[in-house]
């Protein structure tokens, strides 16, 4: 096994050594072992041990009892948390989410309760030995996501595992074992037993990963897409005008846009997924295929989807901005300077520009508007794109203007001329106001 020994890895080994020194069995487990065997640096490290939670708490100075009833303590090394869990097997699952309780066991039983073989591996960093009870190493070489034991049972225990199978297959660029895939197809409706927050988190990990377009395709093929995101599933077969979209229907286009944005932020990924969600309900054929107002309709639909998945208000607003404004780029070279600057001053503008490029590359490949905006960003200083206001409401009140809606109208008019480079100082602005808005 060849990998870079990061600071996180060394701290995880320290935890294992401390547990072993106290007479307990301790091993690295799960995704970190999978990644180490692939020569990748894991983001997180988990430790499985024979020590009980109270024994773990006594051994380490800083611990957080995040799930003592399930045998889990969080050990802190610096600012980094490491999950340390007692070997266990789960009692009966009744809600498709959580076991009724756990029974503390040994490593083999612990491995057999886990989700997929490639996540059921242990590694002893002291002896430098891989411990494999589930043929996970063979599946890793075969690049295969396979449920441990009976797939239907694994998914009945925790329905979210179906979505995790898709996520691991897409992000690792693996295949899903046929038996596991069939079990997902048969159980797909059960995903709605999972909380919207957990579904949202898995979708974000999927669409911000290295192969988000393939993730979308797998979601559709296994039947999860039509259950979780029926609005996106309806994109399939919705034709587009070939002169603008030679790549194919709306679903194919969306998949290609996602792949053009791999490893992006959650806002960009969800904006890409939903940017054309308004096309199916606005489809019509006139002189050609048209989707009149699909950006406006899509914004409303995106808001409903984000609320359903429990995105925060700030995230929902940002995603909806990407969806609702993605068509504005076609007009950028005809915009007034003030309008262009306001567009560029939006908090989400960089994300919108990123989405626009991927949108173009997944269709006609004309990047002229994208290049135009890049030139504007280089040419216009930030203080000119979003300048400090020349006057404020207090200035207008001191000039004798009455409080009310007229104050906002005047300030907006001044801002417009400032952005158009027609006003550049406070004195110029005050003089213009006196002339343009005479007091009665």
N, C-alpha and C positions, 0 to 999 in steps of 0.2 A: 504494500500500500504506500503510494507516494503522494504526499500532499504538503502544503505549506503550513507550518506550525504557528498559527496566529496567537495573539495574546489571549483571545477567547478560548482557544483550544488548550493553551497551557493552564488557564484558570480552571477549566473543566477537569483536566487531569489532576490538578491539586485537590479538587473535591473528591474525585475517585480515590486518590491516595489516602486522604484523610479518613474516608469511610473504611477502606481496607485496613488501615493501621488500627482502627478501633474494633476490628474483628468482623466487619460486615462484608458481604459480597457487594461489588459495585461495578457497573458497566455503563459505557455510553450507549444510547439507544435511539432508534428511530431515524428521522430524516437526517440527522447529523452524520450517522454512520453511512447511510446511503450516499450522501454527498462526499464524504471522505473517500469512500471506495471509488467514486467517479472522479477523484482528483480535484474536487471543488471545495472551496472554503465555505463551510456552513454558516448561515446567519445566526443560528441559535444552537445551543447544546443542551441536551437532556440527559439526565443520569437516572438509571434504575438501580435499586439497591434492596438488600434484605433488611436494612435498618427501618424501623418504624418511624413515623413522623416525629414523635417526641424525642427519639434518639437523634434524629437529624438536627432538630432544634438545639439540642445540648452540645452538639459537636461544632456548630458554626456560630460565629458571633452575631451575624445579621441574617435573619430568616423571616419570611413572611408566610403565615399559614394559609395559603390560597385555597387549599382543598384538602384539609386534614382528613375529612370523612372518606376521601378517596385515596388517602395516603400520600398527598402531595404537599411538599414544602418548597418555597422559593428561596434559594440561597443567593445572597448578593455578594458579588465580588466587584468592588468599586461601584460603578453605576449599572453594572450588567447583571441581570437576573439569570439564574440557572435553575431549571425545574428539576427537583430531586424527588422521585416517586418510588414508593415501596412496590416491589414485585406484587402483582395482584391478578386476580381474575374477577370478572364482573358478575354480580347477581343478575336476576332477570330484568330485562328491559320491558317496560309496559307502555311507554309513551313515544317510542321511536327516537328518543333523544338521550335519556339518562338511565343508568342502571339503578335499581332499587338500593344497591349497596355494593360493597366489594369484599372479597376474601383475600387476605394476604397470603401469597404463595411463593413459588420459586420462579426463576427466569423462563423456564420452558412454558409454564402456564401463562406467564405474562405475555410472552411472544404470541401464543395462540389466540389471545383475546384481541390482538391488534387488527388494523384494517387491511393492509396490503403487504404482501411478502417483502417488497423492497423497503418497507418501513418497519419490518419486524426483526431487523438485524441488531445484534449487540456487538460492541467492540470493547475489549479490555486493553486500554492504552498502556497499562503497566507491563502486561505480558505480550502486548502487541498481537493479540489474537482476535479473530472474528468469531463470534458465536452465532450459529445459524440453525434454528430449529424449524424453519419454514421454507427452505430452499429459496430464500430471498436473493442469495448471491447468484444463483443460476438465472433467476428472472431478471436480475440487473444486467447480466451479460446479454440476455435475450431482448433487453429493452422492453420489458413486459410489465404491465400493471395487472396483478392478479390478486383477488381477495384471498385472505387466509381462511382455509376451511370452506364451508358452504357459503357462497356469495349471498344468497337470499337471506340467510341468517345474519350475516354481517350487516346487511343493509337494513334489516328489520330492527337491529339493535340501535343503529344510529343512521337515520335517513340521509343525513348530510354526507355520508361516505359516498353516496352515488355522485354527488357533485365533486367531491374530492378526487374520485377516480378520473373524471374528465380533466380536472385541473392538473393532476400529476401527469397524465398522459400527454396533455398539450404542452405544459411547461418543460417537461423533460424530453419531449419529442419521442415518447414511447407509444407502443400499441396497447390496447386493452385486451386482455385475455377473453376469448369468445364466451366462455361461461360467465365471466364477470359482466361482460357487456350485455348479455342476454338478461341477466338478473336486473341490471339497471333498467332496461327497457320494460320489463314486466312490473317493476316497482316504481316507475317514474312518478306516478300520481302521488305517491307517498311523500314526496319532497315537501309538500305543503304542510306536513306535520312539523317541519323545522321552522324556527322563528325567522321572520324576515331579516333580522340583523345578521344572523349566521349565514343565510343565503347571500345577502349583500356582500359580506366579507369574502366569501368564496368566489363570487363573481368578480370582485375587484382584483383578487389575486390571479384569477384566470386571465382577465382582459388586460392586466398590466404586466403579464408575463412575456416570455420570449416567442410564443406562437399563438397570439390571441385569435387570429383568424381560424386556425385549426381548432382552437377551443370552441369557437362558435359552431363550427361544422360538427364537432363531436356532440355538443349539446343538442343539436338538432337530430342527429342520427340516433341518439340513444333515447330520444323522447322527452328530455328534460326541458328543452327550450319552449315548447308549446305550453308547458305547465307553468314555468317560472316567468317567461317573457312572451306571452302569446302575441303581443304587438310586433315583436321582432320576427317571430315565426311567420307572420302574415306577409313579410317581405318576399318570401319565396314565390317565384313565378310571376312577380309583378314586373312586367316588361318596362324598358326604358328606351328613349329615342336613341337609336344606334349611332347617330351622328355625334352625340355627346357622350354616350356610354357604350362603346363597342365591347366592353367586358361582359355585359349580360344584365341579368335582372338586379333588383334592388338588394337582394340578399347576397348575391355574389359580390356586388360592389362594396357592400358593408364589410364583408369578410376581407376583401382586399385592402380597404382603408385601415382596418384594425391591424393587419399584418404590416402595414406601412408605419405603424406607430408602436411597434413592440417595445416593451419596457418603458412605457410612458407613465404619466401620473394617472391617478384614478379619475380626475376631472376630464382629462383629454380622452382617456379610454372610453368612459361612459358617454362623453359627447360624440365620439366616433361611432359607437354602437347605436346611438339613438338619433344621429343627425338627419337621417332620412326616414325616421319612424312615421312621419306624416305623409309619406308617399302612397302607401296602400289606400288610405281613405280618401285621398284627393285625386286618384288616378282617373283620367278621362282621355278620350281620343277626339281631337278636333282636326286641325290641319296636320297635327302630329300628336304623339303621346305628350300629355301635359300633366303637371302636378301643381296646379295653381294654389298658392298659399300654403304649400306643404311645410315651409319653415315655421309659419305662424301656428298651424295645426300641430306640428311636431313639438313646438315649445310647450304647448298645453299637455300633450301626451307625455312628454318627458317629465314634466312636473308631477303628473299622476304616478308614473312609474317610480320616480325617485322617492316620493312620499310612501308608496307601497313598500319599498325596500328599506325605508327608514334612514335614508341619507339625511344629513343635517340640513338645516335651512340654508346655510352658506354653500354647502356642496350642491344642493339642488339648484340654487340660484345660478351658480357658476356653470353647471352642466346645461341648464336651460339657455343661458347666454350663448353657449357654443352651438346648440341646436337651432335656436331662433335667429341667430345672426350669420349662419354659415353661408348664406346666399349674398350677403352684402359685398363680398369681395369682387363680384362681377361688375360692380359699379364704381370701384375705387378711383379709377382714372377720370371719371366724370364728376367726382365729388367736389364741392366747394372746399377750400382749404380748411375752413372752420369745421366742417363736417368730418373731413378726413382726420383732423387732429383729435376731435372728440372720439372717433372710432379708435384711434391709436392710444388714447388715454384710458381706455377701459381696463379695469383690473385683469380681465381675462384675455386681453388682446394677444399676448404671446401664445397662449394655448389655442386661440382661434386661428392664428397664423399657421401654427403647426398642423392643425386639423385641415385647414385649407390646402396645404401642400399635399397631404396624404390623400385628400379628396380628389385633387387633380390627377395625381399619379395613378390613382385607381380607376381613372376614366380616360379623359382626352389627353392627359399629360401636358397640357398647356400651362406653363408656370409663369406666364407673363405678368399676371396681376400679383402673384406672390413676389416676383422679383421687383416689381414696382414698389410694393410695400417695404421690402427690405431696403431699397434705396432711400425711401422716405425716412425710415428709422435711422439710417446712417447720416442723412442730411440734416434732419431736424433735431436740435438739441432737446433734451427732456424738458428743460424749463420753458421751451416754446410750445411743446406739445400740450403740456398742462401748466400754464403760467400761473403765477400768483395773481389773484384778482387786483385790478387797478383801484377799485372802489368797493365799499361794502354798504350795508344797510344803514349803519350809523352815519356815514357820510351823507347819504340822501336825506336822512331825518334832519341833520344839521342844516341842510340846504333848504329845508322847509317843506319837503314832500311828506304827505300824510302816510301813516302806517296803513298797510293793506296790500292787496294783490299787485298794485301798480309797482311797488318796490321791486318785486321779483321780476316783473316784465322789464324794468329799466336795467337791472343787473344783468339779465340774460342778453339784452341788446348790447350792452357794453362788452360783455364777454365775447359775443359774436364778432364785434369789430376788432377786439384785441386779437382774437385768433386769426382774423383776416389781415392782420398787420396794419389796420387803419388807425388804431390807437396804441400808443406805446408808453404813455405816462399818466400819472394821476391827474395832472393839470389838464392834459388834453381830454381825458375822459370827463372831467367835471364841466369843461367848456362845452363839450359835445352834448352832454346831458341837458345843460341849460337851454341849448338851442333846439334839440330834438324833442324834449319833453317840457315845454314851458309850463310853469305853475299857474294855476288859475286863481 
